[in-house]
Amino acid sequence: MRRLRRLLDALGPLGVTGVGILVFCLPFYFSSLAPAEREVARRNALATQRVQQPAQSVSAPEGVAELERFYRRFPTFDGLQGELESVYAHARASKLQLAQGEYRLEKGVGLAAYRVTLPVRGSYVQLRQFVGRVLKDMPTASLDAVRFERRKPGDTQVEAQVRLTIYLRPVEGKGI
């Protein structure tokens, strides 16, 4: 016991604190830091392994065929009238009143976007049915925005503006 007392006196308060910290750090290292280092090493090895694996390339004819198959899913510009008729039919089926809309064609690389802005009047339920039917039955159309306006708080009718985009592919040999 005297030896321990002399050792502690020789170390002083700072030395005793240092030994206490060292005693605490050893279990902390082996219980927390060492497993974390092993996990980081394992993840680095996996990442290196992934990088070293050769990329599986798609041959050019396969890639072109896949792209052509993708574009064939979209209607051509010649079929735009049928797409618009489908939108109008969905509005009639939902019993919405359509007003004069705005139509704008935006050409792009590969696909063109035909923007349709339709002012409609009806109940909220009718509007939801319309939007739901268009999105379900027309997979090449997207809903860009819907804006509601109610004249009075008690009105069951809403005036809304629905913005849709119908994506089109060019007719081969003609373009859009």
C-alpha positions, 0 to 999 in steps of 0.5 A, spaced: 500 500 500 505 504 501 508 503 494 502 505 491 501 511 495 508 513 493 507 512 486 501 516 486 504 522 490 510 521 484 505 522 479 501 528 482 494 529 480 495 530 473 498 524 472 493 520 476 488 523 471 492 521 465 492 514 468 485 514 469 483 516 462 488 511 459 484 506 463 478 508 460 480 509 453 482 502 452 475 498 453 472 504 449 477 503 443 476 495 443 468 496 444 467 501 439 473 504 435 476 497 433 469 494 430 468 501 427 475 500 423 473 493 421 466 495 418 470 501 414 475 496 412 470 491 410 466 497 406 472 499 403 474 492 400 467 492 397 467 498 394 474 497 391 471 490 389 465 493 385 470 498 382 474 493 379 469 488 376 468 490 369 462 494 367 457 490 363 456 494 357 450 493 352 451 492 345 450 498 341 444 494 337 441 492 343 441 499 346 438 502 340 433 497 340 431 498 347 431 506 346 426 505 339 422 500 344 421 506 349 419 511 344 414 507 340 410 507 347 409 515 346 403 517 341 406 520 334 404 528 333 399 525 328 395 522 334 395 528 338 388 529 336 386 522 339 390 524 345 386 530 346 379 527 344 381 522 350 382 528 355 375 531 353 372 524 353 374 524 360 372 531 362 365 529 359 365 522 363 367 526 370 361 531 368 366 537 368 364 544 364 370 545 360 372 552 357 377 555 352 384 552 353 391 554 352 395 549 347 403 550 346 407 545 343 415 545 346 419 541 341 425 537 345 430 532 343 427 525 342 420 527 345 416 533 344 411 536 350 404 538 348 402 543 354 395 543 355 391 548 360 384 547 361 379 551 365 374 547 368 368 548 373 365 542 377 365 539 384 372 537 387 370 530 386 369 531 379 375 534 378 379 528 382 375 523 378 377 527 371 385 527 373 385 520 376 382 518 369 387 522 365 393 519 369 390 512 369 388 511 362 394 516 358 400 513 361 404 518 356 401 524 360 403 528 366 399 532 371 403 539 371 399 543 376 392 544 378 389 550 381 382 551 385 378 557 386 371 557 390 367 563 389 364 563 396 365 558 402 359 554 401 359 553 393 360 546 391 362 548 385 370 550 384 373 553 378 380 550 377 385 550 372 388 543 370 395 543 366 397 537 363 403 535 358 402 530 353 409 527 350 409 525 343 414 522 339 416 525 332 413 521 326 419 517 322 421 521 316 417 527 318 419 530 325 414 534 329 
